[in-house]
Amino acid sequence: MKIAFLGGGNMASALIGGLIAKGHDARSISVVELSAAARERLAAQHAVRASTAPDAALQGADVLVLAVKPQDMKSALASLAARVHGKLVISIAAGVTVDTLSRWLGGHRKLVRCMPNTPALIGAGISGLYAPPEVSAAERKKAETIIGAVGEVVWLAEERLLDPVTAVSASGPAYVFWFIEQLAASAHRLGIPQDAALKLARHTVLGAARLAVEKPEPPETLRKQVTSKGGTTEAALKVFDEEKLAERFARAIDAASRRGAELGKELGKD
């Protein structure tokens, strides 16, 4: 499978590195990237071909991965409509819908939209994927192989579900970082030295996440196992309930999901 990337930023670099680590031949990967610094970095890190404009390598690719910023996508695709015939095109740009991409590519419909998150940069990502009916099972497998090089994948039956995916998993790392900040700040306020407080917070979240992934029990059960009757955990969770933290969190996720849908409409305007 020959793969071409349009854009050579951090996520593209992570995908390329993940593919090579899983045995994909670097010689079958090419990148179109305007930035000289990014081209030099990709060549040094991954030994892949990097050019400044679409060339024979892109033309000969089976799969084209669109890894440019959403606001730059329309101009980036302006000269590609005649070059994508027969190719699977994967977009990792937030908000740009399949219909919009298809219109900008002259009606091409072999498209997969992907919503990754930043832990993909260390191979620990989770991505939501959607493909229209024109994408075959074999092409879906190709997309899963490429995006799965940097973590887990979840296929979605409806494109509209990518907006809540964006709100939950793409934006989700920021919520977790915020929670780590609050844990560390509270520990420091209670007298724990700042470096120790941050270490406690980071590894508490890391360990809890690993338990949630590796244990078969649902998070609710794991939470109850930690919560002794009349104990310290129960005291904290009682405050969460009194402050209606779950309701506030749900409103925050809803706001992020709505904003994702709004951005899609804004980006799709001609």
CORFEN-V210688 format. One record per residue. N is the residue number from 0. PSI is psi as a letter, one per 20 degrees, with the letter a starting at -180 (NA if undefined). Layout:
# CORFEN-V210688
n->N psi->PSI
n->N psi->PSI
This chain:
# CORFEN-V210688
n->0 psi->p
n->1 psi->p
n->2 psi->p
n->3 psi->p
n->4 psi->p
n->5 psi->o
n->6 psi->p
n->7 psi->k
n->8 psi->a
n->9 psi->g
n->10 psi->g
n->11 psi->g
n->12 psi->g
n->13 psi->g
n->14 psi->g
n->15 psi->g
n->16 psi->h
n->17 psi->g
n->18 psi->g
n->19 psi->g
n->20 psi->h
n->21 psi->j
n->22 psi->j
n->23 psi->p
n->24 psi->p
n->25 psi->h
n->26 psi->i
n->27 psi->j
n->28 psi->p
n->29 psi->q
n->30 psi->p
n->31 psi->o
n->32 psi->p
n->33 psi->h
n->34 psi->p
n->35 psi->h
n->36 psi->g
n->37 psi->h
n->38 psi->g
n->39 psi->h
n->40 psi->g
n->41 psi->g
n->42 psi->g
n->43 psi->g
n->44 psi->g
n->45 psi->i
n->46 psi->l
n->47 psi->q
n->48 psi->p
n->49 psi->p
n->50 psi->r
n->51 psi->i
n->52 psi->q
n->53 psi->p
n->54 psi->a
n->55 psi->h
n->56 psi->g
n->57 psi->g
n->58 psi->h
n->59 psi->i
n->60 psi->q
n->61 psi->h
n->62 psi->p
n->63 psi->p
n->64 psi->o
n->65 psi->o
n->66 psi->k
n->67 psi->r
n->68 psi->q
n->69 psi->g
n->70 psi->i
n->71 psi->i
n->72 psi->g
n->73 psi->g
n->74 psi->h
n->75 psi->h
n->76 psi->i
n->77 psi->h
n->78 psi->j
n->79 psi->i
n->80 psi->h
n->81 psi->i
n->82 psi->i
n->83 psi->j
n->84 psi->p
n->85 psi->i
n->86 psi->q
n->87 psi->p
n->88 psi->p
n->89 psi->p
n->90 psi->p
n->91 psi->j
n->92 psi->p
n->93 psi->p
n->94 psi->h
n->95 psi->o
n->96 psi->r
n->97 psi->g
n->98 psi->h
n->99 psi->g
n->100 psi->g
n->101 psi->g
n->102 psi->g
n->103 psi->i
n->104 psi->k
n->105 psi->k
n->106 psi->j
n->107 psi->p
n->108 psi->i
n->109 psi->m
n->110 psi->q
n->111 psi->p
n->112 psi->p
n->113 psi->p
n->114 psi->n
n->115 psi->a
n->116 psi->r
n->117 psi->h
n->118 psi->i
n->119 psi->h
n->120 psi->i
n->121 psi->k
n->122 psi->j
n->123 psi->k
n->124 psi->r
n->125 psi->p
n->126 psi->p
n->127 psi->p
n->128 psi->q
n->129 psi->p
n->130 psi->p
n->131 psi->r
n->132 psi->h
n->133 psi->i
n->134 psi->p
n->135 psi->r
n->136 psi->h
n->137 psi->h
n->138 psi->h
n->139 psi->h
n->140 psi->h
n->141 psi->g
n->142 psi->g
n->143 psi->h
n->144 psi->g
n->145 psi->g
n->146 psi->h
n->147 psi->i
n->148 psi->i
n->149 psi->j
n->150 psi->b
n->151 psi->r
n->152 psi->q
n->153 psi->p
n->154 psi->q
n->155 psi->p
n->156 psi->h
n->157 psi->p
n->158 psi->h
n->159 psi->h
n->160 psi->i
n->161 psi->h
n->162 psi->g
n->163 psi->h
n->164 psi->g
n->165 psi->g
n->166 psi->h
n->167 psi->g
n->168 psi->h
n->169 psi->g
n->170 psi->i
n->171 psi->g
n->172 psi->h
n->173 psi->h
n->174 psi->g
n->175 psi->g
n->176 psi->g
n->177 psi->g
n->178 psi->h
n->179 psi->g
n->180 psi->g
n->181 psi->g
n->182 psi->g
n->183 psi->g
n->184 psi->g
n->185 psi->g
n->186 psi->g
n->187 psi->g
n->188 psi->h
n->189 psi->j
n->190 psi->i
n->191 psi->p
n->192 psi->q
n->193 psi->g
n->194 psi->h
n->195 psi->h
n->196 psi->g
n->197 psi->h
n->198 psi->g
n->199 psi->g
n->200 psi->g
n->201 psi->g
n->202 psi->h
n->203 psi->g
n->204 psi->g
n->205 psi->g
n->206 psi->g
n->207 psi->g
n->208 psi->g
n->209 psi->g
n->210 psi->g
n->211 psi->h
n->212 psi->g
n->213 psi->h
n->214 psi->q
n->215 psi->h
n->216 psi->q
n->217 psi->q
n->218 psi->h
n->219 psi->g
n->220 psi->g
n->221 psi->g
n->222 psi->g
n->223 psi->h
n->224 psi->h
n->225 psi->i
n->226 psi->n
n->227 psi->q
n->228 psi->p
n->229 psi->j
n->230 psi->a
n->231 psi->g
n->232 psi->g
n->233 psi->h
n->234 psi->g
n->235 psi->g
n->236 psi->h
n->237 psi->g
n->238 psi->g
n->239 psi->g
n->240 psi->g
n->241 psi->h
n->242 psi->j
n->243 psi->l
n->244 psi->h
n->245 psi->g
n->246 psi->g
n->247 psi->h
n->248 psi->g
n->249 psi->h
n->250 psi->h
n->251 psi->g
n->252 psi->g
n->253 psi->g
n->254 psi->g
n->255 psi->g
n->256 psi->g
n->257 psi->h
n->258 psi->h
n->259 psi->g
n->260 psi->h
n->261 psi->g
n->262 psi->h
n->263 psi->g
n->264 psi->g
n->265 psi->g
n->266 psi->h
n->267 psi->i
n->268 psi->p
n->269 psi->NA
